[in-house]
Amino acid sequence: MKKHLIISLTFGLSMYAQIFTGLAPLKVGNSWTYVENYFGNNPEYEKHTVVDSNVQIGDQLYYKVESKHDFGSGTRYYAVVDSYYVKHDTHYDNSNFRYFPVSPTIGEWNQFYYAGSDSGALRSEIADLFESKVFGIDVIVYSVIRELGLAGSGEYWTQEFGRLYYMGEFVEYTLTGCIVDGVEYGDTTLVSVEYDKSLPKEIVLSQNYPNPFNPTTTIEYYLPTSSKVRLVIYNSLGQEVETLVSEFQTSGEHRVQFNARGYSTGVYFYSLITESNLLTKKMLLIK
């Protein structure tokens, strides 16, 4: 029993190690910088860069990717096979791990086995999609759910930038920046920062300022983890009058200005809506 448990755990960790390093789109010069938050530990940073596109392993040509971490470095090999992004699986000869489709479709469900193994399968579903701005670009974000036995994870992907976010049982990965087709997006530096233990562990919605206001006011909020976010304004009757934010946002502090020039004097409400929280506060417009 103990031997079977050890094998299963090793198999599971190997599976998730493949997902952690899933990258797209593949092109020489493209790179991705992630911050890793292992719960209870300080954040760590990693950067993956495509350095070659002509490495042959068996009958397949692969992209060579060099990875740098706070704790070391490594090399991995990727390709596009049968309309899937794949990573060369070092656990088995001539085996590829498929981690994301080139042309994703909502509801698409896949079950992946390691070559030569029937002891476990990773099932992946594209559960949802939504329009958002990422690094100032309008994109479609795909919500991916993965299951491996009792373990599971949630991820956000785009075709333009690859994996934006990963949330597992003990770790989360957030894309801080990337270089795609020679264009730099976000922060691509690989610099560790001292962890600020004073940062809140839960979502925070601050009172707008100034309040009362005329005609503009500022709304600030803090996200402990990256998430799909909506910031909505309602009138005193509970009717939605304006959506200030509707996009995927990374963890951290955010600030939005509300201009009520076209609205009449009165009480208004603003709600911060994420996948697991709904917070609302009241504000007063006086003209």
N, C-alpha and C positions, 0 to 999 in steps of 0.2 A: 504493500500500500504506500509506504513511504517513498519507494523508488518511483512508483507511478506518479506520485504528487510532485516529486522533484523534476521528472521529465516534463510534466504538464506545465509547471511554472517556468522552466527553462524555455519551453516551446513558446509560451505566451509572451515572455519578455523578449524573445527573439522576434516575434511577430511585431510587437509594438516598436521595437528598435527600428524596424523597416519603415514604419509609418512616420516616426519622428523625423526621418531624413528624406521624406518625399519632397521632390522639387519639381517645379514647372514654371514657365516653359524652358525647354532645354536648348541652349545655344552658347557657344564659346563666348566668354566674357560676362555672361549673366551671373549674378551673385545675389545671395539672400542673407540678411542678418537677423537673427532671432534673439530675444531675451527669454531665458528659461527660468521659470519660478518653480523650484521644488519646495513644496509647502513645508514651512518650518525652517527653511534655509535661505541664505542670501541669493539674490538673482545671479545667474551666470549668462554669458553671452557666447554665441557661436556664429560663424560665418561660413557659407558654402559657396565656392566659386567654380564654374565650369571652365576647365583649362585646356581640354582637348576633345575632339569629336570623332577620333579615328582609332580607337583602341579595340582591337579584336580579341574577343574571348569566345572560344569555340567557333561557331558559325555566325556570331552576332557582333556587329560593330556597336561600341558603347561610347557615351560621353564620360570623360574622366572628371570627377569633381573632387577638389581638395577642400577639406574642412578644417577650420581652426576653432578651438574652444579655449575657454579660460584654463582648462585642465589638460590641453594637449592638441593633437592634430591627427588627421587620418585621410584616407583616400577611398572613394566609393565610385561605382560605375552605374550609369543609367542609360536607358534607351527608350524608344517608342516602338512597341511591338503590338500588332493587331489592334491598333487604335487605343492603346493604353500606355500611360507612363509606367515604366517598370524600373526596378532596382535589381542589379545582379545580386543574387542570393548566395553568399559565401558558404552557407551551411550545406548546400547541395550542388553538385556539379551541373552546369548547363541549366540552371534554374533561375527564373526571374520572378520577383514579387511585384504584382500589379497593385499600384496604390491610388491611381486616379485616371478616369477616362479622358481622352483628348477632347471629346465632344460629349460633355455630361448631359444627362437627361433626368429630370425629376422623377422619382419613383424607381429609378434604376437600382436593382438589387443584385449583388454579386456575392458569391461564396468562394473564397480562395483557400486552397490547401498548399502546404509545402510539398515539393516534389518528393515522392517516396514516403509520404506520411499520411496516415488517416486518423491520427490521434487528436486532431483538432482543426477547426476551420475558422477563419476570420470572415465575418459577414459584414458587408458595407452597403449602406443605403443612402442615396441622395434624397434626403427627406424633404427639403424645401429649397426655394430660391427666392431672392429678393433683389431689387435694385438698390444700389448704394453708391456712395462716393468713397473711394479708397485712394489715398495720396492725391486727392483732388480730381480723380478720374472717375467718370460714370461707368460702373461695371455691374455685372450680375454676380452676386455672391451665392455660392452653393453651400447649404448646410448638410454635412455628412455625419452619419451615425455609424459607428463600428461596434461590433459585439464579438467577443471571444470568450465563450463560456459564460462565467458570471461577471467578467470584466467588460467595460465598455468605455467609449470615448466619444466626444463631439468635436467637430472641426468645421472651419469655414475655409472655402477655396474659391479662387477665381481663375479664369483662363489666362488673364493678363499677368497676374503676380504669383500664382501658385497658392500654397497654403498660407492663409493669413493668421490662423489661430488653431491651437490644439488644446483640448482640456481632457486630461486623463484623471485617474484616481488620485495620483500623488504629484502631478506635474502639469504645468501649462506652458505652452510656447506661444509667443506673440511675434509676428513679423514687424520689426521696427523700420526696416528699409530694404531696398533692393536696387539692383542695376539690371535693366532689361533692355535689350537692343541698344545699348550704349547710353540710355537715359537713366539718371539717378532719381530714385523716389525715396522720400523719408530720410531716416538717419541710418547710414550704412557703416558707421564707425564701430569698431569692435573694442569697446572700452568698458571695463567693469566699473560700477559705481558702488559706493557704500550703501548698504540697505538701510533705509529709514524706517525704524520700527514704529515711529509715531504715525505712519500712514494708516488711515482707517481700513478695516478689514471688510466693511460693508459699504454699499452704495450710499452716497450722501447727496441730498438736494438742498442747496442753501437758499435762504430768503433772498429774493431779488433786491437789487439796489440801483437807484434810490427807490424807496417805497414809502408813501405814494410817489407817483412819477408822472411826467408829461414831457414829451410823448414817448421817450425811450427809457428802457431799463435793462439791466444786465442780469442774466441768470447763470449761476455757476453750479456745477455738480461734479462729483468724483465717482469714477468707476473703478472698483477694485480688480475687476477682470475685464477683458475685452468682450464686447457684446453687441448685438443688434439693438439700436437705441431709437426711441421716438420721444420728442419733446413737443407737447401739444398744448395749445392755448384754448381755454373754454370760457364762455361768458357765464353770467350769473344764473342762466337757465340750464347750464350744463351742455350747451351746444358747442361743438368744435368750431372755432373760428379761424385757426391758423396752425399749421404744423411747422415748427422751427427746425426740427432735426428729424430725419428718417434715414438712418444709415448705420453701417457697421463702424464702431469706434473702438480704438484701443484703450487699455486701462490708463488711468491717470485723471488729471483735472481738465475740465472742459468749461468753456465760457461762451455764451450766446447772447446776442443783443436782440431785444424785442422792440420793434417800432410800432407804436399804436396810433400813428398819425390818423389813420382812417377809422378809428373806433371812438365811440362815445364814452363819456365819463361813467364810471361804475366799477363794480367788483369783477375781477377776472381770476381765473385759476390756471395754473400751469402744472402739467403732469409729466413726470419722467417715467417712461415705460421701457423696461427691458424684458428679457425672456423669463425672468424670475422675480421681478419687482415692479411695483407701481407706487410712486410717491407723488403727492400733490400738495401744493401750497397756494395761498391766496395773495393777491396783490390788488392795489387800488390805483386806478387811473383817474386823475383829476385835471380837467381842462378849464 
